[in-house]
Amino acid sequence: MKIRFYKISVLVFLVLSLAACRKESLVAEDTNPNQRICKTYLDQFEAVWQGMNQGYTFWGVDTVDWDERYAKYQPIFAAFDSRSYVSEYEYQSAYEGLFEGLVDHHLMGIFYSPKGRMTAYVSPGRNDYFHTTSAFFERQKELEALQDRRDLVYYCGCDPEDYGSFSIPGTYFALLKGKTADQRIAYFRFTNFYLNNIYHYKDIIPNSVSAQAALRAFYGPRYWEGITTGAGYANNDSVMGIIIDLRGNGGGSTGDLGPFIASLSQGANMVGYTRVKDGIGRLDYSPWSPYTIYAPSNRLNKEKPIVVLSDINSVSCAELATMLIKNLPNGTFIGERTYGAIGALLPQSEQCHDYFYSGCMGYYELYENGSDYFRYKDIFPYYIYTSTFHMVDKDYQPVEGVGVQPDYEILFNRDRLVNDGKDIQLENAIYFIKNGRVIN
């Protein structure tokens, strides 16, 4: 069975400019976790610990004592090898304890034991961050509340769908009445940052017309290039303000950020600063470098109030987009702090740890194909993906494990949404565009 564990939420962040100026890897075979064949529980633990020790991007800020974790858990894994039986609970608990509290909120690990034919999973950032109701449930109820609004002028939408090896996000567009009779507020929502898929695969998507309807309405007919002059409601003179709804957006490709987010700006957008590992030493880091996203030439003609709605279920690339809009002179972030998984990812081990001293490590096949792939092989495979670089905001404040903080905190109110059909976060966004402040 193919593993899809937290896959849609990851940020596939191919930073070629960083790669181009990096020196070649000096990771020796005996210390490179991708070159180690593990034959025992202890072998697996040693490879995992060492891989994280030399390739984890956040040791400079993480409060976990990694040496203390080695001293505590090395004897536990060594004891597993001397026992005739190890339960799945013990195996899972040992890895959960090893990774508990690490700040990297993209971090995910899969570990397989051929002795017990059992698999352990860790994703420490997910422990207590998401709403008790799912992001999918919330989106459904929020869209229902949107369609029931009395000030709704127009609505169209298309839910997310999978087509074999690729998926398209759900996209939703609405026009709402503005402050005066001739004014409108343009609302656009999408579920993940794979909007380019709708363009790239438009000829083979069966419902291509409905999939493109919201994008065409908001950005204009050439939506893959971002806003076009005089086309699309984002650039329409009747539109007094824009709402970009990224609540529950699971992230995706940063290739969407330029045409679909930076196009709402007037030029270069410095989102924050990044640094990478440039050696296998625990604290071997590059200097901080600005991370800038540029608006396309066919960007928004005039500055209009732009509100981004994000919440605790906004992850990865959705958080970068939130930071970008929040930094705009005409941008405001309303809602909840975001999830806090900002560090960039590369998906396959041969593309990251071997070359960049950090990121994914182990057997990519375990992630892609599942534990059945190793069922009859006498090895202890593992796969970890962790961020390939560390990011802070424009004021050098941490965002990993913290999230992007809203300008106006309006917490999710399940009772008002479910029982009254009122989306109070959207209500505040609309009120802000009309009045320049949130509802008292």
MIRO-809293 format. One record per residue (C-alpha): x, y, z. Coordinates in nm, 4 decimals. Example, Ala and Ser with C-alpha at 12.3 -4.5 7.8 and 13.67 -1.06 7.14 Angstrom:
residues 2
X=1.2300; Y=-0.4500; Z=0.7800
X=1.3670; Y=-0.1060; Z=0.7140
END
This chain:
residues 440
X=0.0000; Y=0.0000; Z=0.0000
X=0.1393; Y=0.3418; Z=-0.0918
X=0.1923; Y=0.5642; Z=0.2088
X=0.0276; Y=0.9046; Z=0.1889
X=0.1186; Y=1.0038; Z=0.5469
X=0.0848; Y=1.3849; Z=0.5725
X=0.1942; Y=1.4012; Z=0.2094
X=-0.0399; Y=1.6689; Z=0.0891
X=0.0693; Y=1.9000; Z=0.3674
X=0.4334; Y=1.9112; Z=0.2875
X=0.6053; Y=2.2035; Z=0.1251
X=0.7925; Y=2.0865; Z=-0.1831
X=1.0401; Y=2.3708; Z=-0.1829
X=1.3014; Y=2.3439; Z=-0.4638
X=1.5309; Y=2.6348; Z=-0.3922
X=1.7599; Y=2.6131; Z=-0.6928
X=1.9330; Y=2.9398; Z=-0.6226
X=2.0531; Y=2.8038; Z=-0.2900
X=2.1574; Y=2.4759; Z=-0.4435
X=2.3601; Y=2.6482; Z=-0.7117
X=2.5909; Y=2.8173; Z=-0.4638
X=2.6361; Y=2.5255; Z=-0.2233
X=2.9672; Y=2.3409; Z=-0.2075
X=2.9607; Y=1.9674; Z=-0.2818
X=2.8758; Y=1.7322; Z=0.0012
X=3.1598; Y=1.6167; Z=0.2210
X=2.9463; Y=1.3578; Z=0.4010
X=3.1562; Y=1.0431; Z=0.4272
X=3.0026; Y=0.7052; Z=0.3536
X=3.0481; Y=0.5840; Z=0.7091
X=2.8539; Y=0.8813; Z=0.8473
X=2.6007; Y=0.9267; Z=0.5674
X=2.2689; Y=0.7767; Z=0.6857
X=2.1715; Y=0.7003; Z=0.3275
X=2.4701; Y=0.4672; Z=0.2879
X=2.4067; Y=0.2571; Z=0.5993
X=2.2380; Y=-0.0819; Z=0.5793
X=2.0772; Y=-0.1531; Z=0.9141
X=2.0589; Y=-0.5139; Z=1.0284
X=1.9451; Y=-0.4660; Z=1.3888
X=1.7311; Y=-0.2389; Z=1.6019
X=2.0480; Y=-0.0753; Z=1.7320
X=2.1843; Y=-0.0226; Z=1.3798
X=1.8635; Y=0.1531; Z=1.2879
X=1.8714; Y=0.3724; Z=1.5981
X=2.2358; Y=0.4693; Z=1.5424
X=2.1720; Y=0.5653; Z=1.1801
X=1.8651; Y=0.7673; Z=1.2724
X=2.0335; Y=0.9475; Z=1.5613
X=2.3476; Y=1.0268; Z=1.3597
X=2.1497; Y=1.1399; Z=1.0563
X=1.9536; Y=1.3844; Z=1.2695
X=2.2658; Y=1.4881; Z=1.4597
X=2.4428; Y=1.6048; Z=1.1445
X=2.1489; Y=1.6924; Z=0.9194
X=1.8813; Y=1.8571; Z=1.1356
X=1.8450; Y=2.2271; Z=1.0579
X=1.7170; Y=2.3562; Z=1.3930
X=1.9803; Y=2.2553; Z=1.6487
X=2.0678; Y=2.6213; Z=1.6926
X=1.7206; Y=2.6943; Z=1.8337
X=1.5799; Y=2.3578; Z=1.9439
X=1.5658; Y=2.3022; Z=2.3197
X=1.5818; Y=1.9211; Z=2.2970
X=1.9068; Y=1.7756; Z=2.4365
X=1.9944; Y=1.5353; Z=2.1547
X=2.2890; Y=1.3851; Z=2.3456
X=2.0631; Y=1.3120; Z=2.6410
X=1.8201; Y=1.1413; Z=2.4035
X=2.1051; Y=0.9184; Z=2.2825
X=2.2009; Y=0.8232; Z=2.6370
X=1.8397; Y=0.7388; Z=2.7212
X=1.7292; Y=0.5498; Z=2.4098
X=2.0466; Y=0.3751; Z=2.2915
X=2.0181; Y=0.1118; Z=2.5694
X=1.6484; Y=0.0609; Z=2.4892
X=1.7161; Y=-0.0211; Z=2.1219
X=2.0175; Y=-0.2338; Z=2.2183
X=1.7931; Y=-0.4316; Z=2.4538
X=1.5399; Y=-0.4887; Z=2.1736
X=1.8063; Y=-0.6933; Z=1.9898
X=1.8570; Y=-0.9268; Z=2.2855
X=1.4876; Y=-1.0033; Z=2.3263
X=1.2826; Y=-1.2650; Z=2.1476
X=0.9798; Y=-1.0380; Z=2.1232
X=0.9299; Y=-0.6600; Z=2.0977
X=0.5762; Y=-0.5269; Z=2.0856
X=0.4603; Y=-0.2711; Z=1.8341
X=0.3680; Y=-0.0434; Z=2.1232
X=0.7239; Y=-0.0540; Z=2.2592
X=0.8727; Y=0.0115; Z=1.9175
X=0.6376; Y=0.3025; Z=1.8511
X=0.6878; Y=0.4478; Z=2.1986
X=1.0671; Y=0.4369; Z=2.1699
X=1.0678; Y=0.6433; Z=1.8523
X=0.8015; Y=0.8794; Z=1.9807
X=1.0179; Y=0.9428; Z=2.2864
X=1.3303; Y=0.9956; Z=2.0765
X=1.1648; Y=1.2646; Z=1.8628
X=0.9314; Y=1.4180; Z=2.1203
X=0.9320; Y=1.7967; Z=2.1291
X=1.1524; Y=1.8665; Z=1.8271
X=1.0650; Y=2.2046; Z=1.6821
X=1.0562; Y=2.1031; Z=1.3131
X=0.6868; Y=2.0797; Z=1.2299
X=0.7461; Y=1.9239; Z=0.8900
X=0.9402; Y=1.6386; Z=1.0446
X=0.8007; Y=1.2913; Z=0.9790
X=0.9635; Y=0.9540; Z=1.0306
X=0.8758; Y=0.5964; Z=0.9292
X=1.0625; Y=0.2992; Z=1.0799
X=1.0234; Y=-0.0695; Z=0.9955
X=1.1250; Y=-0.3830; Z=1.1859
X=1.1438; Y=-0.7088; Z=0.9860
X=1.1458; Y=-0.9095; Z=1.3096
X=0.8049; Y=-0.7929; Z=1.4231
X=0.6903; Y=-0.6893; Z=1.0756
X=0.5793; Y=-0.3660; Z=1.2355
X=0.6014; Y=-0.0014; Z=1.1428
X=0.6402; Y=0.3011; Z=1.3693
X=0.5506; Y=0.6553; Z=1.2677
X=0.6424; Y=0.9887; Z=1.4228
X=0.5289; Y=1.3422; Z=1.3443
X=0.5906; Y=1.5361; Z=1.6665
X=0.4513; Y=1.8671; Z=1.5433
X=0.1012; Y=1.7288; Z=1.4973
X=0.0418; Y=1.6437; Z=1.8617
X=-0.1845; Y=1.9285; Z=1.9684
X=-0.2079; Y=2.1796; Z=1.6881
X=-0.5169; Y=2.0996; Z=1.4843
X=-0.8763; Y=2.1743; Z=1.5693
X=-1.0763; Y=1.8905; Z=1.7157
X=-1.2855; Y=1.8963; Z=1.4003
X=-1.1029; Y=1.8362; Z=1.0749
X=-1.0070; Y=2.1095; Z=0.8313
X=-1.2269; Y=1.9349; Z=0.5724
X=-1.5343; Y=1.9572; Z=0.7948
X=-1.4637; Y=2.3200; Z=0.8737
X=-1.4216; Y=2.4118; Z=0.5078
X=-1.7522; Y=2.2482; Z=0.4175
X=-1.9407; Y=2.4366; Z=0.6887
X=-1.7654; Y=2.7664; Z=0.6090
X=-1.8527; Y=2.7369; Z=0.2400
X=-2.2127; Y=2.6608; Z=0.3322
X=-2.2185; Y=2.9731; Z=0.5489
X=-2.0698; Y=3.1750; Z=0.2606
X=-2.3367; Y=3.0584; Z=0.0159
X=-2.6126; Y=3.1405; Z=0.2645
X=-2.5030; Y=3.5029; Z=0.3089
X=-2.7547; Y=3.7719; Z=0.2154
X=-2.4827; Y=3.9929; Z=0.0703
X=-2.3604; Y=3.7209; Z=-0.1688
X=-2.3705; Y=3.8405; Z=-0.5312
X=-2.2032; Y=3.5464; Z=-0.7091
X=-2.0454; Y=3.2133; Z=-0.6147
X=-1.8701; Y=2.9292; Z=-0.7960
X=-1.6538; Y=2.6466; Z=-0.6706
X=-1.4909; Y=2.3135; Z=-0.7415
X=-1.3857; Y=2.0601; Z=-0.4756
X=-1.0375; Y=1.8988; Z=-0.4777
X=-0.9873; Y=1.5845; Z=-0.6843
X=-0.7140; Y=1.3280; Z=-0.7439
X=-0.6212; Y=1.2120; Z=-1.0926
X=-0.3708; Y=0.9308; Z=-1.0574
X=-0.0295; Y=1.0845; Z=-1.0018
X=-0.1504; Y=1.4411; Z=-0.9572
X=-0.4230; Y=1.6276; Z=-0.7754
X=-0.5998; Y=1.9577; Z=-0.8243
X=-0.6976; Y=2.1827; Z=-0.5354
X=-1.0463; Y=2.2893; Z=-0.4519
X=-1.1055; Y=2.6466; Z=-0.5686
X=-1.3882; Y=2.8743; Z=-0.4563
X=-1.4767; Y=3.2281; Z=-0.5664
X=-1.7406; Y=3.4695; Z=-0.4413
X=-1.8440; Y=3.8293; Z=-0.4945
X=-1.9903; Y=4.0030; Z=-0.1919
X=-2.1573; Y=4.3426; Z=-0.1644
X=-1.9220; Y=4.6229; Z=-0.0638
X=-1.9769; Y=4.9336; Z=0.1419
X=-2.1796; Y=5.1053; Z=-0.1302
X=-2.4243; Y=4.9657; Z=-0.3831
X=-2.1726; Y=4.9705; Z=-0.6681
X=-1.8818; Y=4.8187; Z=-0.4719
X=-1.7855; Y=4.4552; Z=-0.4387
X=-1.5510; Y=4.2437; Z=-0.2265
X=-1.3763; Y=3.9597; Z=-0.4116
X=-1.3253; Y=3.6362; Z=-0.2170
X=-1.0954; Y=3.3537; Z=-0.3315
X=-1.0174; Y=3.0282; Z=-0.1493
X=-0.8156; Y=2.7229; Z=-0.2447
X=-0.7240; Y=2.4087; Z=-0.0554
X=-0.3545; Y=2.3659; Z=-0.1389
X=-0.0756; Y=2.5198; Z=-0.3441
X=-0.1059; Y=2.3109; Z=-0.6585
X=-0.3015; Y=2.5658; Z=-0.8593
X=-0.0558; Y=2.5221; Z=-1.1468
X=-0.1808; Y=2.1646; Z=-1.1847
X=-0.5136; Y=2.2980; Z=-1.3080
X=-0.3327; Y=2.4681; Z=-1.5934
X=-0.0711; Y=2.2026; Z=-1.6638
X=-0.3278; Y=1.9210; Z=-1.6793
X=-0.6232; Y=2.1194; Z=-1.8150
X=-0.6538; Y=1.8971; Z=-2.1240
X=-0.7011; Y=1.5763; Z=-1.9256
X=-0.9097; Y=1.6961; Z=-1.6312
X=-1.2653; Y=1.5808; Z=-1.7051
X=-1.4302; Y=1.8759; Z=-1.5303
X=-1.1804; Y=2.1308; Z=-1.6558
X=-1.4429; Y=2.4012; Z=-1.7043
X=-1.5651; Y=2.3928; Z=-1.3441
X=-1.2104; Y=2.3496; Z=-1.2117
X=-1.1048; Y=2.6716; Z=-1.3812
X=-1.4169; Y=2.8753; Z=-1.3109
X=-1.3035; Y=3.0243; Z=-0.9791
X=-0.9522; Y=3.0949; Z=-1.1081
X=-1.0827; Y=3.2630; Z=-1.4227
X=-1.3289; Y=3.4718; Z=-1.2239
X=-1.0663; Y=3.6004; Z=-0.9815
X=-0.7508; Y=3.6277; Z=-1.1941
X=-0.8851; Y=3.6503; Z=-1.5468
X=-0.8648; Y=3.4065; Z=-1.8402
X=-0.4833; Y=3.3797; Z=-1.8274
X=-0.4972; Y=3.2830; Z=-1.4619
X=-0.1740; Y=3.0798; Z=-1.4658
X=0.0189; Y=3.4037; Z=-1.5189
X=-0.1552; Y=3.5788; Z=-1.2317
X=-0.3658; Y=3.8897; Z=-1.2631
X=-0.4051; Y=4.0359; Z=-1.6112
X=-0.4830; Y=4.3985; Z=-1.6800
X=-0.8546; Y=4.4670; Z=-1.6928
X=-0.9512; Y=4.1011; Z=-1.6541
X=-1.0651; Y=3.9167; Z=-1.3476
X=-1.2403; Y=4.0563; Z=-1.0452
X=-0.9191; Y=4.1103; Z=-0.8459
X=-0.8372; Y=4.3928; Z=-1.0877
X=-1.1925; Y=4.5110; Z=-1.1424
X=-1.2507; Y=4.8743; Z=-1.0474
X=-1.5729; Y=4.7821; Z=-0.8691
X=-1.3817; Y=4.5638; Z=-0.6226
X=-1.2941; Y=4.7619; Z=-0.3110
X=-1.1067; Y=4.4823; Z=-0.1342
X=-0.9866; Y=4.1241; Z=-0.1599
X=-1.0076; Y=3.8275; Z=0.0758
X=-0.7674; Y=3.5358; Z=0.0255
X=-0.8894; Y=3.2464; Z=0.2371
X=-0.6099; Y=3.0011; Z=0.3252
X=-0.7802; Y=2.8352; Z=0.6197
X=-0.7161; Y=2.4611; Z=0.6075
X=-0.4738; Y=2.5036; Z=0.3155
X=-0.2204; Y=2.2212; Z=0.3427
X=0.0638; Y=2.3788; Z=0.1444
X=0.2331; Y=2.2496; Z=-0.1690
X=0.4549; Y=2.4034; Z=-0.4352
X=0.6096; Y=2.7484; Z=-0.4015
X=0.5748; Y=2.7776; Z=-0.7795
X=0.2249; Y=2.9092; Z=-0.7052
X=0.3474; Y=3.1963; Z=-0.4896
X=0.4555; Y=3.4265; Z=-0.7721
X=0.1594; Y=3.4143; Z=-1.0115
X=-0.1146; Y=3.3618; Z=-0.7546
X=-0.0019; Y=3.5473; Z=-0.4404
X=0.2738; Y=3.7942; Z=-0.5310
X=0.0573; Y=3.9073; Z=-0.8236
X=-0.1555; Y=4.0821; Z=-0.5614
X=0.1448; Y=4.2996; Z=-0.4711
X=0.3285; Y=4.5796; Z=-0.6476
X=0.6811; Y=4.4350; Z=-0.6794
X=0.9455; Y=4.2511; Z=-0.4760
X=0.8263; Y=4.0956; Z=-0.1492
X=1.0829; Y=4.0133; Z=0.1170
X=0.9085; Y=3.7462; Z=0.3236
X=1.1835; Y=3.6607; Z=0.5710
X=1.5325; Y=3.5154; Z=0.5997
X=1.6653; Y=3.1629; Z=0.5521
X=1.9779; Y=2.9701; Z=0.6396
X=2.0925; Y=2.6174; Z=0.5600
X=2.3329; Y=2.3589; Z=0.6956
X=2.6676; Y=2.3881; Z=0.5184
X=2.8496; Y=2.1066; Z=0.6966
X=2.7881; Y=1.7956; Z=0.9034
X=2.8638; Y=1.9663; Z=1.2329
X=2.5589; Y=2.0177; Z=1.4464
X=2.5892; Y=2.3969; Z=1.4313
X=2.7362; Y=2.4353; Z=1.0825
X=2.5081; Y=2.6996; Z=0.9304
X=2.5273; Y=2.9421; Z=0.6414
X=2.4631; Y=3.3152; Z=0.6992
X=2.1026; Y=3.4346; Z=0.6888
X=1.9831; Y=3.5249; Z=0.3376
X=1.6728; Y=3.7264; Z=0.2387
X=1.3900; Y=3.5220; Z=0.0896
X=1.2112; Y=3.7350; Z=-0.1709
X=0.9137; Y=3.6540; Z=-0.3936
X=0.8658; Y=3.8781; Z=-0.6974
X=0.5373; Y=3.9925; Z=-0.8458
X=0.4826; Y=3.9073; Z=-1.2138
X=0.4682; Y=4.1941; Z=-1.4617
X=0.0895; Y=4.1596; Z=-1.4929
X=0.0317; Y=4.2245; Z=-1.1238
X=-0.2543; Y=4.4018; Z=-0.9516
X=-0.2973; Y=4.7502; Z=-1.0971
X=-0.3918; Y=4.9332; Z=-0.7789
X=-0.3357; Y=4.8765; Z=-0.4124
X=-0.6552; Y=4.7559; Z=-0.2488
X=-0.7116; Y=4.6276; Z=0.1040
X=-0.6190; Y=4.2592; Z=0.1085
X=-0.7131; Y=4.0357; Z=0.3995
X=-0.5670; Y=3.6881; Z=0.4326
X=-0.7654; Y=3.4429; Z=0.6437
X=-0.5483; Y=3.1679; Z=0.7910
X=-0.5696; Y=2.9360; Z=1.0878
X=-0.3958; Y=2.6560; Z=1.2741
X=-0.4683; Y=2.4233; Z=0.9814
X=-0.2803; Y=2.6524; Z=0.7377
X=0.0484; Y=2.4757; Z=0.6746
X=0.3787; Y=2.5257; Z=0.4972
X=0.3396; Y=2.7182; Z=0.1698
X=0.0107; Y=2.8585; Z=0.3025
X=0.2136; Y=3.0111; Z=0.5850
X=0.4611; Y=3.1660; Z=0.3416
X=0.1690; Y=3.3181; Z=0.1504
X=0.0250; Y=3.4473; Z=0.4778
X=0.3582; Y=3.6083; Z=0.5656
X=0.3806; Y=3.7676; Z=0.2211
X=0.0334; Y=3.9222; Z=0.2381
X=0.0775; Y=4.0279; Z=0.6006
X=0.3960; Y=4.2156; Z=0.5033
X=0.2208; Y=4.4147; Z=0.2290
X=0.1412; Y=4.7800; Z=0.3083
X=-0.2216; Y=4.7045; Z=0.2216
X=-0.2223; Y=4.3521; Z=0.3680
X=-0.3801; Y=4.2291; Z=0.6917
X=-0.3844; Y=3.8848; Z=0.8507
X=-0.7039; Y=3.7956; Z=1.0379
X=-0.7672; Y=3.4608; Z=1.2089
X=-0.5455; Y=3.2317; Z=1.4137
X=-0.1748; Y=3.1673; Z=1.4243
X=-0.0719; Y=2.9197; Z=1.1577
X=0.0628; Y=2.5693; Z=1.2095
X=0.4348; Y=2.6519; Z=1.2186
X=0.5878; Y=2.4289; Z=0.9485
X=0.7841; Y=2.6775; Z=0.7399
X=1.1145; Y=2.5010; Z=0.6704
X=1.1560; Y=2.3873; Z=0.3104
X=1.1319; Y=2.0252; Z=0.1994
X=1.2760; Y=1.8134; Z=-0.0752
X=1.0932; Y=1.4814; Z=-0.1040
X=1.3542; Y=1.2211; Z=-0.1985
X=1.6638; Y=1.1280; Z=-0.0007
X=1.8902; Y=1.1277; Z=-0.3062
X=1.7923; Y=1.4914; Z=-0.3649
X=1.8611; Y=1.6337; Z=-0.0231
X=2.0764; Y=1.4867; Z=0.2523
X=2.3503; Y=1.3559; Z=0.0238
X=2.3989; Y=1.6970; Z=-0.1346
X=2.2797; Y=1.9523; Z=0.1186
X=2.3849; Y=1.8046; Z=0.4557
X=2.0251; Y=1.8172; Z=0.5689
X=1.6753; Y=1.7048; Z=0.4895
X=1.5472; Y=1.3624; Z=0.3930
X=1.7409; Y=1.0522; Z=0.4884
X=1.7005; Y=0.6787; Z=0.4643
X=1.4994; Y=0.4652; Z=0.2227
X=1.2643; Y=0.6713; Z=0.0086
X=1.0994; Y=0.3439; Z=-0.1010
X=0.9588; Y=0.3044; Z=0.2509
X=0.7823; Y=0.6390; Z=0.2178
X=0.6698; Y=0.5861; Z=-0.1413
X=0.5810; Y=0.2156; Z=-0.1426
X=0.5112; Y=0.1292; Z=0.2205
X=0.6452; Y=-0.1380; Z=0.4522
X=0.5272; Y=-0.4247; Z=0.2280
X=0.8136; Y=-0.3365; Z=-0.0042
X=1.0552; Y=-0.4569; Z=0.2675
X=0.8495; Y=-0.7464; Z=0.4026
X=1.0889; Y=-1.0185; Z=0.2878
X=1.4139; Y=-0.8229; Z=0.3202
X=1.6253; Y=-0.8780; Z=0.6295
X=1.7000; Y=-0.5098; Z=0.6928
X=1.5651; Y=-0.2376; Z=0.9194
X=1.4763; Y=0.0480; Z=0.6821
X=1.3681; Y=0.3933; Z=0.7889
X=1.2787; Y=0.7172; Z=0.6194
X=1.2814; Y=1.0666; Z=0.7693
X=1.2024; Y=1.3920; Z=0.6043
X=1.2954; Y=1.7072; Z=0.7815
X=1.3369; Y=2.0641; Z=0.6672
X=1.6281; Y=2.1508; Z=0.4408
X=1.6508; Y=2.5030; Z=0.5774
X=1.5503; Y=2.7225; Z=0.8659
X=1.3358; Y=3.0316; Z=0.8131
X=1.2564; Y=3.3342; Z=1.0304
X=1.0310; Y=3.6300; Z=0.9563
X=1.1415; Y=3.9747; Z=0.8378
X=1.2179; Y=4.0750; Z=1.1986
X=1.4236; Y=3.7577; Z=1.2551
X=1.1512; Y=3.6191; Z=1.4803
X=1.0972; Y=3.2409; Z=1.4803
X=0.8055; Y=3.0884; Z=1.2920
X=0.8954; Y=2.7166; Z=1.2947
X=0.6924; Y=2.5487; Z=1.5673
X=0.5408; Y=2.8886; Z=1.6485
X=0.3381; Y=2.9830; Z=1.3427
X=0.2652; Y=3.3195; Z=1.1836
X=0.0864; Y=3.5467; Z=1.4300
X=-0.2274; Y=3.7316; Z=1.3071
X=-0.2653; Y=4.1080; Z=1.3084
X=-0.6109; Y=4.0505; Z=1.4523
X=-0.6699; Y=3.7251; Z=1.6358
X=-1.0192; Y=3.5893; Z=1.5732
X=-1.0397; Y=3.2321; Z=1.6976
X=-1.2385; Y=2.9596; Z=1.5266
X=-1.5837; Y=2.9344; Z=1.6836
X=-1.7325; Y=2.5944; Z=1.6124
X=-2.0631; Y=2.6597; Z=1.7881
X=-2.1354; Y=2.9759; Z=1.5894
X=-2.0433; Y=2.8004; Z=1.2648
X=-2.2321; Y=2.4756; Z=1.3185
X=-2.5303; Y=2.5968; Z=1.5178
X=-2.5824; Y=2.9485; Z=1.3804
X=-2.4249; Y=2.9235; Z=1.0346
X=-2.1998; Y=3.2211; Z=1.1163
X=-1.8357; Y=3.2240; Z=1.0101
X=-1.7029; Y=3.4876; Z=1.2483
X=-1.3562; Y=3.4949; Z=1.0913
X=-1.5014; Y=3.5772; Z=0.7501
X=-1.7436; Y=3.8250; Z=0.9097
X=-1.4469; Y=4.0131; Z=1.0542
X=-1.2576; Y=4.0092; Z=0.7244
X=-1.5536; Y=4.1637; Z=0.5408
X=-1.6074; Y=4.4198; Z=0.8156
X=-1.2380; Y=4.5130; Z=0.8097
X=-1.2387; Y=4.5817; Z=0.4355
X=-1.5454; Y=4.8028; Z=0.4737
X=-1.4423; Y=4.9853; Z=0.7931
X=-1.0677; Y=4.9437; Z=0.8474
X=-1.1142; Y=4.7567; Z=1.1745
X=-1.2494; Y=4.4293; Z=1.3076
X=-1.5839; Y=4.3910; Z=1.4824
X=-1.5694; Y=4.5016; Z=1.8460
END
